[in-house]
């Protein structure tokens, strides 16, 4: 699948401290490519992909330019304390954060907390394995990582899933309707598995060098 997109690690306020890395290919599951945007129970477990990056203008690989790379984990327990990252363009349900750089796409935003598994609603059920922590990062944060065992001093952890959608829970863990005042928004997405994620990861690793 051909793609044209720059990846800019460390982006903030229009700056690219490590350079820009053009994605030369993307790897997604064939099931996801058939997604009709109607049947989340069938498709949402496949809402994940990998990009294969060229070097920056200096010819550096992204992990060499940044000086580190995150670990990746498959089949890790979904119930965990995690950090989630993204570049949202809004704060969903929290007007006090409107206009802050972290909620206009200008700077990296993040949330941290204990995850819950989201089964969906009666009208829109979800597959098993959709997990996420309390978070107000809105549109634009999709595709960001969910990281377990995160070390703030090094910035390194294990990526165990990705952000895909918002979900609401009450204090007892029951699913709420979107916008219910007494409920807490979570940012959820599929947990990485050896069945779905690992073949995509290995295919990306095996992509020819540009």
Secondary structure as UniProt FT lines:
FT   STRAND          5..7
FT   TURN            9..10
FT   TURN            13..14
FT   TURN            17..18
FT   STRAND          21..28
FT   HELIX           30..33
FT   HELIX           40..43
FT   HELIX           44..46
FT   STRAND          49..53
FT   TURN            57..58
FT   HELIX           62..66
FT   STRAND          71..72
FT   STRAND          81..86
FT   TURN            92..93
FT   HELIX           95..97
FT   TURN            98..99
FT   HELIX           101..103
FT   TURN            104..105
FT   STRAND          109..117
FT   TURN            128..129
FT   STRAND          130..134
FT   TURN            139..140
FT   TURN            142..143
FT   STRAND          145..151
FT   TURN            152..155
FT   STRAND          156..162
FT   STRAND          165..169
FT   TURN            171..172
FT   TURN            178..179
FT   TURN            181..182
FT   STRAND          184..191
FT   TURN            194..196
FT   HELIX           197..205
//
